[in-house]
Amino acid sequence: MLVRLLYASRAVDTSVEAIDAILSQSRQSNPTCGITGILCYGGGIFLQAIEGGRMAVSDLYGHIQKDVRHKDVVLLHYEEISERRFGGWTMGQVNMSRINATILLKYAERPELDPYSVSGLVSLALLEELMATASIMGRA
């Protein structure tokens, strides 16, 4: 059974190297677990959707909750799915420098990434729009 999980967290280390290390680890580990997904990072906040088998997604989320590189980990949305939406990405990354502020403002009170202040479905809709506007990089 396939599931999709959406969570938010705050980065402990906001350096480019630390964020790149998280992405690199995801891209290396996820294929062997059957995990696909997308990561949005901005303003010290991660918004991530992960898809795969129920146990694999559950295990990964458990690791993320204990990962010292994350704090304030919050489950935003969880659902059983019939197909992957982010199947082309072992871990795609949203290029925040390419995002038009009006896209963020469409989904929130202010033009900034803040999944803590909106519902999980709103955050998922934002990720969908970011995909549609080609603001995603790193398909492999």
N, C-alpha and C positions, 0 to 999 in steps of 0.2 A: 504494500500500500504506500502510495506517495503522499507526502505532506509538505506544506510550506509553513515556515516559521519566520516571523518578522520581529526583530528586537532592536532596541536602542541601547547604547552605552556611551560612556564618556571615556576618552583616551587619557591614560595616566601620563604617557609621554607623547606629546604632540609633534615631535620632530619628524621631518620627512623620512628619515631613516627608520624610525620606529613604525610608522604607518606602512612604509614599503616592506618591512619585515613581516608584518601581519599579512599583507597581501601575498607575499611570496610564499609564506607558510601555507596559506589557504590554497593557493594554486598548486602547490606540490602535494598536499595531503588529500584534498577533496576528491580528485578523480578515483583514487583507490577505494574511497568510501561511497562512491556514487552520489556525491554532493555537488550541486550546482547552486549558483546564486549571484547576488550582486551586492556591492558595498558602496554606500554613499558616506563620504566623510567631509565634514566642514565645521569650522568653529569649535573643534575639539570633540565633536559628536559623531558617533558611528550610527548609521541606519543600515541594517543588513537584512536581506531576505535570503534564506537558505532553503533548498528543496532537496528531497531525496526520500529514501525509505524512512519509515517512522522511527526505527531504532537508531539509524545512523544520524538523523537530524536531532533526535533526543540526546544522544551521546555527545554530539558536537556542541549543542547548546549548554549541556552540563559542563563541558570543558571551558566554554567561553565565560560562564558564570564564575568559574574559579580562576580564570586567567588574570594574572596580576597586571596585565596591560590594559585591562578594562575595569571601570568602576560604574556604579549606578546602572547595572544591567537590568533592563525592563522588557518583559515579554509584551509585545504590542498586538500580535495577531498570530493565530495558529489555525490551520485548516487542512482537511483532507482534500487532495486534488486529484483530478483524473489525468492531468498532463502538466508537465513543467512549463512555466512561463519563462524561466531563465536558463533553459537547457543548453543554450549555446555558450554559456560562461562557466568555467570552473570557478571563477570568482571575478566577475566584471567589476570595474571601478567607475564611479561617476566622476567625471572631470568637472569639479566645482567651478573652475575658471571659465567654463563654457556655458554655464547656466545663466539664463536671463533671469534677473531678479523678479520679473513679473510671474514666472512659473512658480517660484516659491511663494509669492504673495497670493497667488490663486488658491493655495491650500492652507495658508496660515495668516495670522494677524500681522506679522512682519515678514519682510523678504529675507528670511534666514532659515537655515535648517534647524528645526526644533521639534523632533518627533515626540518629545515629552509633553508638548502642549496641544497635540492633535490626536485623533483616534488612530488606531492601527490601520483601519481601512483607508483613511485619508493619506497616511504615509505610504501605503501600498499604491494608491492612485498616483501619488507623486513619483514613485519609482517607475511606474508604467509610463507616465508622461516623459520622464527623463530618457527612458529607452526610446520612445517614439521620436524624440527630438535629437537623437544621436549624441547625447551627452555622456555616453558610456564608452569607456576604453578598456582594453585588456580582455578581449573575448576568450583568450586561451587560458 
